[in-house]
Structure formats: structure tokens, C-alpha cells
Amino acid sequence: MAACATLLIGGFALTPSVAQLKPADAGVETPFGRAPLSFADVIEKVKPSVVSISVTGSNRAAQRGGGAAPAPGQPSPFPDIPEDSPFYEFFKNLPREFRGQPQPRPTQAQGSGFLISEDGYVVTNNHVIDGAGRIQVSFDDQEKLEAELVGTDARTDLALLKIKAEGKTFPHVSFATNDARVGDWALAVGNPFGLGGTVTAGIVSAQGRDIGSGPYDFLQIDAAVNRGNSGGPTFNLQGEVIGVNTAIFSPSGGNVGIAFAVPARTAVEVINQLREKGAVSRGWLGVKIQNVDEDTAAAIGLTQSKGALVSEITPGGPAADSGLKAQDAILQVNTDEISDSRDLARKIAGYAPDTTVDVKVWRDNKEEIVKVKLGTFPGSAEEIARLEQGNPTDDTAGTELQQLGLTLAPIRTGEEGVSVSEVDPESDAAQKGVRAGDVILEVGGTVVNGPNDVVEGIRKAKELGRRAVMLSIKSQEQRRIVPIQLKQG
């Protein structure tokens, strides 16, 4: 009988028995623990829970165009016809395909995801489903099912979906309860380049990586991850999810052995909130901050380069009324010491909105305590920009205007109404001929002086149970009344 092969593992010579080499065991004992000879058993266990995600949406560039005017170099849909001609209105009211209006072009995207419950909740990346009109998930057996969006969190790039399949149960996996260690095996499963069901293996290369997308840390893994793996899981050898693949470092666009995943601990906190409330609520201090380096510490009289320096107070934010000042160095929040600006952002985000915290600052060569009642972290970059410019707005205003299918802008001082800057091409407003550049004068018979008046008019219509709102619109000096249906949701 032929002799068994000798394995060199960690510098130790081992001669495994025939029993040790059985596929069922799929491993061998070493002085450092069990080493896998195959990942087949764990993959067989978890792969049915991993899905490919196909997203169909509308081209946002086309939407931004809104069909207000022909593109440069394109002929007008009704050239050389004066506005007082009887034919002008005829051409103006033609269906948009005859007017040369740009049509919203469907776009398609692909990614990965995984089931976390038997009733069909699926975790993926926010950037995979951003702007989605239709979401489908497909399994290894080619079964395709429709899914709906439950909620998203752009700050961690996570999203939660729910498969539309009443009474159907699904295989699912769980998140790891222990943090992954550097050197642990990492098995990535996903849909790279649309190939579906692809498995790659590597190790956890690093922890606590800052990839420039907010205060949260990421795992770094060297398992091959490519375009389409986004939103897919990385497993440990127990078949638990240790991270959600979200980004790669790649000068070439392909895998170079550096990928990043949202750690399980962070993902669980976010997914639980999305499942319960459809959104993530975080505390917000309302300041711009930077690290306290050695030079900064020397300049303000600190003995250690620790903490976060306030560079600017956001107008209308929580800190604006608290007594915090620019050039304060934040050293501690309640009992938690602050190491740097990212640490401060993480700790503040961990508090619920409306929580009052004690902020210890270094000011004028001494420590002071400032009490701050935290606000709610803004839901979008646009909202943050408005606040930083001193233009705080109602959190729900954007949602109300989305139901109308319009984006509005204030008009020049001294003129009446509010200007339409964008029209959703798929909205009822677009079908009724509302165009960018039109001016809304009244909503439901109430005079409009700014975008907030339109928002209030929509709310009143909804309170009365109406599915449409009446707008008085001025288009090229002509005034007309247009009933616009509200999007449901």
C-alpha cells in the first residue's frame, strides 16, 4: 500500500490518516487548530442563501433634462412657429415622442445580496439599488422573484429588501457574533460580472480601515471581489457572515486583492433599524471637525494631540444653540474620551436623536462642559449642504415634492410664485405638460411665495384625502390650471 503523503503546515511535518482526509471531515488537525482541506461543506451550507440582484431604473441624466428644451444642436419640436399662431398650441400639446423630448432610458445594474430570514429579507448595498424602479432577486436554480425596498442607509452603504412571496420560506444565514480577526479565513460569495454564484477564498487582511466614506470602519479582505460582488456576503468557516462586501481598491477596475466589507457588528445595528423603522436614526452634533494634530495641540495649549477640533458650527444645527464655538477641542462625550474626528462622529452617531450629552471641550487653556441636545443626522448630502449654507428645511419637504414629481427653486426677488427647475419624466406633471422654467403661482387656490408653500399645499390636499392637487401655472406668460396626481407612497 502506498504511504500517506506528508503535509508541511506551519513548519510542522504531519502525516494525516486516511480518516483525516475524508471529504466529510474536510480538515486536518494542526498545532494551531483545524486547517481546512476544502471549503465545500461550508459553501454547500451557505450558498443557497446568496442571491443575485438585478435592478431596472430610469436614466437620471435623462430625468434631469426634464424635456424642457431640445439639446444643443437639435431642432426645436415646433420651429419657426410664432406663439400667437393657432398651430403653436397644436404642436405644443402633441405627445412627447412627437415633440423630440428626451425619453427616460431604462438602466440596468447587477449586484449581490443574501437572505437573513426565512420570510425573505435580503441584505445588499445601497449603491446596488439606488434609483431602482424594479428589483429582482435570482437564485442558483434560476428562480427569479420580485423584491421591494424596505430601507437604505447611505452612510454605511447598506440596504434591506423584502422578497414578494407570501407563504414561501427561504434558506438564510446569520451574522457572526464575534469580530473577525486578522488572518481568519474569508469566503466571498456573489455575482461578479453577472456570472452568479461565484465563490472565492482569502483571509481577513486588516481591520478598522478608513475608506473615506464616513466615520465607520471596514474590514479588508483579499478574497477576489469584483464588480457585481457588491452587497454579497463574506463568510467565516462556521458559515456566519463576517462582512458585507461594498468596495474594492483597484487601479485597473478588476480584483487586485484589496476589498472592503462592512463588518457584521455595524451591519447588524443598521439592518435592525431598517427592518423596524425603514430608516436609520443617528444623533447629530451639527459641527465641522478635524483632527487635533501635534501643531494644533501646541497652538491651543494641549499636552496631547487627541480630540476633535471644531472648525465650524452648522447654522440651525444642534450645536448652534448649545454654546459650542469654533476652535473648541472636543475631548470627551459623557464618559467616552475622543481620540480623533472619526471617533467623535461614531460616538455621536451612536446616540439617539434628542439625547442630551455632556461635551467636554478645551477652551481658553481650560476644560469646560457644554450640554448639547443632539439633533437627527440629515438624510442626504443635499440636506447637509443646505444646512451648512444656513438654509434649514423641513425633513419631509423633499418627500412631498417627490410625490408631485417636481423640483422647485425660489424665483427672483419681486416676482410672484416659485420656479420649476426639474420635472420627473414619469410623473403626472410631465404628462400634463409641466416643464422646467414654468412658474407655480397657486396651490389649491392659495398664493405661492416659495417652495414651502407648495409643500404645505400638498399636505393639505393629503389631509383632505385628495389624490391630486390643483396648480395655477404660468408658462411663457400664459396662465393655466393643472390638476396633478400625487404619487402614492
C-alpha positions in Angstrom: 0.0 0.0 0.0 1.3 3.4 -0.9 2.5 5.6 2.0 0.4 8.6 3.0 1.7 12.0 1.9 3.4 14.2 4.5 1.9 17.7 4.9 4.0 20.7 6.0 1.8 23.1 7.9 3.2 25.9 9.9 6.6 24.3 9.7 5.4 21.1 11.3 5.5 17.8 9.4 2.2 15.9 9.7 1.2 12.6 8.3 -2.7 12.6 8.2 -4.5 9.4 8.4 -7.0 8.2 5.8 -9.8 9.2 8.1 -8.4 12.7 8.4 -8.5 13.1 4.6 -12.2 12.1 4.2 -14.2 14.8 2.4 -16.7 14.8 5.3 -14.0 16.0 7.7 -12.6 18.5 5.2 -9.8 19.4 7.5 -6.7 18.3 9.4 -5.7 19.0 13.0 -2.6 21.2 13.4 -0.8 22.6 16.5 -2.7 25.9 15.7 -6.1 24.4 15.3 -8.0 22.8 12.5 -7.0 23.6 8.9 -9.5 23.1 6.1 -8.6 20.8 3.2 -11.8 22.0 1.4 -14.4 24.7 1.8 -17.0 22.6 0.0 -19.1 21.8 3.2 -19.5 25.4 4.4 -20.2 26.6 0.9 -22.8 23.9 0.4 -24.4 25.2 3.6 -24.5 28.9 2.8 -24.6 29.2 -1.0 -28.4 28.7 -1.3 -29.0 31.9 0.8 -26.9 34.1 -1.6 -28.8 35.8 -4.4 -28.1 37.8 -7.5 -29.8 41.2 -7.7 -31.0 42.8 -10.9 -32.2 46.4 -10.8 -34.0 48.3 -13.5 -34.4 52.1 -13.2 -34.6 55.3 -15.2 -31.6 57.1 -16.5 -31.1 60.0 -14.1 -29.4 62.2 -16.6 -32.5 61.9 -18.8 -34.7 62.8 -15.8 -32.6 65.8 -15.0 -33.2 67.0 -18.6 -36.9 67.0 -17.9 -37.7 67.6 -21.6 -37.7 71.3 -21.1 -35.8 72.2 -24.2 -34.1 70.5 -27.1 -30.4 69.6 -26.6 -27.9 72.0 -28.2 -27.7 71.5 -31.9 -31.1 69.7 -32.0 -34.0 71.3 -33.9 -36.9 72.7 -32.0 -40.0 70.5 -31.9 -42.0 73.3 -33.5 -39.5 75.6 -35.3 -40.4 79.0 -36.7 -44.0 78.9 -35.4 -44.8 82.2 -33.6 -46.6 81.8 -30.2 -49.7 83.6 -31.4 -50.1 81.1 -34.3 -53.0 78.7 -33.9 -50.6 75.9 -34.8 -48.3 76.7 -31.8 -50.7 75.1 -29.3 -51.3 72.2 -31.6 -47.6 71.3 -31.7 -47.1 72.1 -28.1 -49.7 69.6 -27.0 -48.5 66.7 -29.2 -47.4 63.6 -27.3 -43.8 64.0 -26.2 -42.4 61.4 -28.7 -43.5 63.8 -31.5 -42.0 66.8 -29.8 -38.5 65.5 -29.8 -38.5 65.3 -26.0 -35.8 63.1 -24.5 -37.3 59.9 -23.1 -36.1 58.3 -19.8 -33.9 55.4 -20.8 -34.1 52.3 -18.7 -30.8 51.4 -17.0 -29.8 48.1 -15.5 -27.5 47.2 -12.7 -26.4 44.0 -11.1 -25.2 43.1 -7.6 -25.4 40.5 -4.9 -27.2 40.0 -1.7 -28.1 37.4 0.9 -31.1 36.3 2.9 -31.2 36.8 6.7 -34.7 35.4 7.4 -36.9 32.6 6.2 -39.6 35.1 5.2 -37.4 36.8 2.6 -35.5 39.7 4.0 -32.4 40.4 1.8 -29.3 42.5 2.7 -27.4 44.3 -0.1 -25.6 47.6 -0.8 -27.4 50.9 -1.1 -25.4 51.7 -4.2 -26.7 48.5 -5.9 -30.4 49.5 -5.6 -30.0 53.3 -5.7 -32.6 54.8 -8.1 -34.2 51.4 -8.7 -37.6 51.2 -10.3 -37.8 47.4 -10.3 -35.8 44.9 -8.2 -35.5 41.2 -8.9 -33.6 38.6 -7.0 -32.5 35.3 -8.5 -31.2 32.1 -7.0 -28.8 29.4 -8.2 -31.7 27.4 -9.6 -32.5 30.4 -11.9 -35.8 31.2 -10.0 -36.5 34.9 -10.2 -38.7 36.8 -7.7 -39.7 40.4 -7.3 -38.5 42.3 -4.2 -39.4 45.6 -2.6 -37.2 48.1 -0.9 -37.6 48.3 2.9 -35.0 50.9 3.7 -31.5 52.2 2.9 -28.6 53.7 4.8 -26.2 55.6 2.5 -23.7 56.3 5.3 -22.9 52.5 5.6 -23.9 51.7 2.0 -26.4 49.1 3.2 -30.0 48.4 2.1 -32.7 45.9 3.1 -35.1 44.3 0.7 -38.1 42.0 1.1 -38.9 39.4 -1.4 -42.6 39.4 -2.5 -43.6 35.8 -2.0 -46.3 35.3 0.6 -46.1 32.0 2.4 -42.8 31.0 0.8 -39.8 30.2 3.0 -36.2 30.7 2.1 -32.7 29.4 3.3 -30.9 32.1 5.2 -27.7 32.8 7.1 -26.8 34.7 10.3 -24.3 37.4 11.2 -21.2 36.4 13.2 -21.5 37.4 16.9 -17.7 37.6 17.3 -15.5 40.1 15.5 -13.3 38.6 12.7 -9.6 38.5 13.4 -6.8 39.4 11.0 -5.7 36.1 9.4 -9.1 34.4 9.7 -10.3 32.7 6.5 -12.8 34.8 4.5 -15.1 33.2 1.8 -16.8 35.7 -0.5 -19.9 34.5 -2.5 -21.6 36.7 -5.1 -22.4 37.7 -8.6 -19.2 39.1 -10.2 -19.7 40.4 -13.7 -23.2 38.9 -13.7 -21.8 35.3 -13.6 -23.8 34.4 -10.5 -23.0 32.0 -7.7 -19.2 32.5 -7.6 -17.1 31.6 -4.6 -13.7 33.0 -3.8 -11.4 32.5 -0.7 -8.9 34.5 1.1 -8.2 35.9 4.6 -9.1 39.0 6.6 -6.2 41.3 5.8 -6.9 44.2 8.2 -9.5 45.7 10.4 -10.6 49.3 11.1 -9.9 50.5 7.5 -10.9 54.1 6.7 -12.0 54.2 3.1 -13.1 57.8 3.1 -16.9 57.2 3.2 -17.8 58.4 6.7 -16.8 57.5 10.2 -17.3 53.8 10.1 -14.5 51.2 9.9 -14.3 48.5 7.3 -12.8 45.0 7.1 -10.2 44.5 4.4 -10.1 41.0 2.8 -8.0 39.5 0.0 -10.6 37.1 -1.4 -11.3 38.0 -5.1 -14.1 40.6 -5.2 -15.1 42.2 -8.5 -17.9 44.4 -10.0 -21.1 42.6 -9.2 -19.9 41.3 -5.8 -21.3 44.4 -4.2 -23.8 43.6 -1.4 -22.7 40.0 -1.2 -21.6 38.3 2.0 -18.1 37.2 3.3 -18.3 34.2 5.5 -16.1 32.6 8.1 -15.6 28.8 8.3 -18.7 28.4 10.5 -20.9 29.8 7.7 -21.5 33.1 9.5 -21.5 36.4 7.8 -18.5 38.5 8.9 -19.0 41.3 6.4 -21.0 42.8 3.6 -18.8 43.4 0.5 -19.0 47.0 -0.5 -15.9 48.3 -2.3 -12.6 47.4 -3.8 -9.3 49.2 -4.3 -8.4 48.7 -8.0 -6.4 51.0 -10.3 -7.4 48.7 -13.1 -11.1 48.2 -12.3 -10.6 44.5 -11.5 -9.5 42.5 -8.5 -6.1 43.2 -7.1 -6.6 41.5 -3.7 -7.9 44.5 -1.7 -11.6 44.5 -1.0 -13.6 46.1 1.8 -16.6 44.9 3.7 -19.0 46.4 6.3 -18.3 44.5 9.5 -21.0 42.2 10.9 -21.3 44.3 14.1 -22.1 47.5 12.1 -24.3 45.7 9.7 -26.5 44.2 12.4 -27.1 47.6 14.0 -28.1 49.2 10.7 -30.2 46.3 9.4 -32.2 46.0 12.7 -33.2 49.7 12.4 -34.1 49.4 8.7 -36.2 46.3 9.5 -38.0 48.1 12.3 -38.4 51.6 11.0 -37.3 51.6 7.3 -34.6 54.2 8.2 -31.6 54.7 10.5 -31.7 57.4 13.1 -28.4 58.9 14.3 -27.5 61.6 16.7 -26.1 64.8 15.1 -24.0 67.5 16.7 -24.0 69.9 13.8 -20.3 70.9 13.6 -17.5 70.5 11.1 -14.5 68.9 12.8 -10.9 68.0 12.1 -8.2 66.0 14.0 -6.1 67.6 16.7 -2.5 67.1 15.4 0.7 68.0 17.2 0.8 71.5 15.8 -2.8 72.2 16.7 -2.3 70.8 20.2 0.7 73.1 20.7 -1.2 76.1 19.4 -4.1 75.7 21.8 -2.1 74.5 24.8 -3.0 70.8 24.9 -0.3 68.4 26.1 -1.6 65.6 23.9 -2.6 65.5 20.2 -6.0 64.0 20.9 -9.6 65.0 20.4 -11.6 66.7 17.6 -11.2 70.4 16.8 -14.4 72.3 15.9 -13.7 74.2 12.7 -17.2 75.5 12.0 -20.7 75.5 13.6 -23.5 74.5 11.2 -26.2 77.2 11.2 -29.5 75.8 12.6 -27.8 72.7 13.9 -27.9 71.4 17.5 -24.5 72.9 18.4 -25.6 76.4 17.3 -27.8 76.9 20.4 -25.6 75.0 22.8 -22.6 77.3 23.3 -20.1 75.3 21.4 -17.7 77.5 19.5 -15.3 77.2 16.6 -11.8 76.3 17.8 -13.1 74.3 20.7 -11.3 71.0 21.0 -13.8 68.2 22.0 -12.1 65.9 24.4 -14.9 63.8 25.8 -18.6 63.0 25.3 -20.3 61.9 28.5 -17.7 59.4 29.9 -16.2 58.5 26.5 -12.8 60.0 25.6 -12.5 61.2 22.0 -9.3 60.2 20.1 -9.9 61.9 16.8 -12.6 63.3 14.5 -13.8 60.0 13.2 -14.1 58.7 16.8 -16.3 61.7 17.7 -18.5 61.1 14.6 -19.0 57.5 15.5 -19.8 58.1 19.1 -22.3 60.9 18.4 -24.0 58.7 15.8 -24.4 56.0 18.4 -26.8 58.2 20.4 -30.4 58.6 19.7 -31.7 61.9 18.4 -32.9 64.3 21.1 -30.4 62.9 23.6 -28.7 65.5 25.8 -25.0 64.8 26.2 -22.2 66.4 28.2 -19.4 67.6 25.8 -16.1 68.3 27.5 -14.1 70.9 25.5 -10.7 72.6 25.8 -11.2 76.3 25.5 -9.0 79.2 26.6 -6.5 76.9 28.3 -9.1 75.1 30.5 -11.7 72.4 30.3 -15.4 73.2 30.1 -18.6 71.1 29.9 -21.2 72.1 27.3 -24.6 70.4 27.3 -25.9 69.7 23.8 -29.2 68.3 22.8 -28.5 66.2 19.7 -30.5 66.5 16.5 -31.2 63.9 13.9 -28.4 63.3 11.3 -29.6 64.7 7.9 -30.8 62.1 5.5 -28.9 63.3 2.4 -25.8 65.2 1.3 -28.1 67.9 -0.2 -29.8 68.5 3.1 -26.4 68.8 4.9 -25.3 71.3 2.2 -28.5 73.4 2.8 -27.9 73.4 6.5 -24.3 74.4 6.1 -25.4 77.3 3.9 -27.8 78.4 6.6 -30.9 77.2 4.9 -32.5 74.6 7.3 -35.6 72.9 5.8 -38.3 70.6 6.9 -37.1 66.9 6.7 -40.3 65.8 4.9 -40.4 68.6 2.3 -38.4 66.6 -0.2 -40.7 63.6 0.1 -43.8 65.8 -0.5 -42.3 67.3 -3.7 -41.3 63.8 -4.9 -44.9 62.9 -4.8 -45.6 65.8 -7.1 -42.7 64.8 -9.4 -41.2 68.3 -9.3 -38.0 70.0 -8.1 -38.6 73.7 -7.2 -36.4 76.7 -6.8 -37.1 80.2 -5.4 -37.8 82.9 -8.0 -36.2 86.3 -8.4 -37.0 88.8 -5.7 -40.0 90.9 -6.6 -41.6 88.2 -8.8 -44.5 86.0 -7.7 -44.6 82.2 -7.5 -41.9 79.5 -7.4 -39.9 78.2 -10.4 -40.0 74.6 -11.6 -36.3 73.5 -12.0 -36.8 69.8 -12.7 -39.7 67.5 -13.8 -39.7 63.8 -13.3 -40.4 62.5 -16.8 -42.5 59.6 -15.5 -44.7 61.9 -13.3 -48.3 63.0 -14.0 -46.9 66.6 -14.0 -44.8 65.7 -17.1 -47.7 64.1 -18.8 -49.8 67.3 -18.2 -47.2 69.4 -19.9 -45.4 71.0 -16.8 -41.9 71.9 -17.9 -38.8 73.2 -16.3 -39.0 77.0 -16.3 -42.7 77.1 -15.6 -43.8 79.1 -12.6 -46.3 77.8 -10.0 -48.5 80.7 -8.8 -51.0 79.0 -6.6 -51.6 75.6 -5.0 -55.2 74.7 -4.2 -56.2 78.3 -4.5 -53.5 79.5 -2.1 -50.9 82.0 -3.4 -47.4 80.6 -3.5 -44.4 82.7 -2.4 -41.8 79.9 -2.1 -41.2 76.1 -2.2 -42.5 75.6 1.3 -45.9 77.0 0.3 -46.2 74.2 -2.3 -45.2 71.6 0.3 -47.9 72.9 2.6 -50.5 72.8 -0.2 -49.7 69.2 -0.9 -50.0 68.3 2.8 -53.4 70.0 3.0 -54.6 68.1 -0.1 -53.5 64.8 1.5 -55.2 65.6 4.8 -58.4 66.1 2.9 -57.9 62.7 1.3 -57.4 64.0 -2.1 -55.2 62.1 -4.6 -54.5 65.2 -6.7 -53.7 68.9 -6.2 -54.7 71.9 -8.3 -51.9 74.1 -9.5 -52.1 77.5 -11.2 -49.1 77.6 -13.5 -47.6 80.3 -15.7 -46.0 79.1 -18.9 -44.4 81.6 -21.2 -46.8 84.3 -19.9 -49.8 82.1 -20.3 -51.7 81.1 -17.2 -53.5 77.7 -16.8 -54.9 75.5 -14.1 -53.5 72.0 -14.0 -54.7 69.1 -11.7 -51.6 67.0 -10.8 -52.0 63.5 -9.4 -49.8 62.7 -6.3 -47.5 59.7 -6.4 -48.7 57.2 -3.8 -46.2 56.2 -1.1 
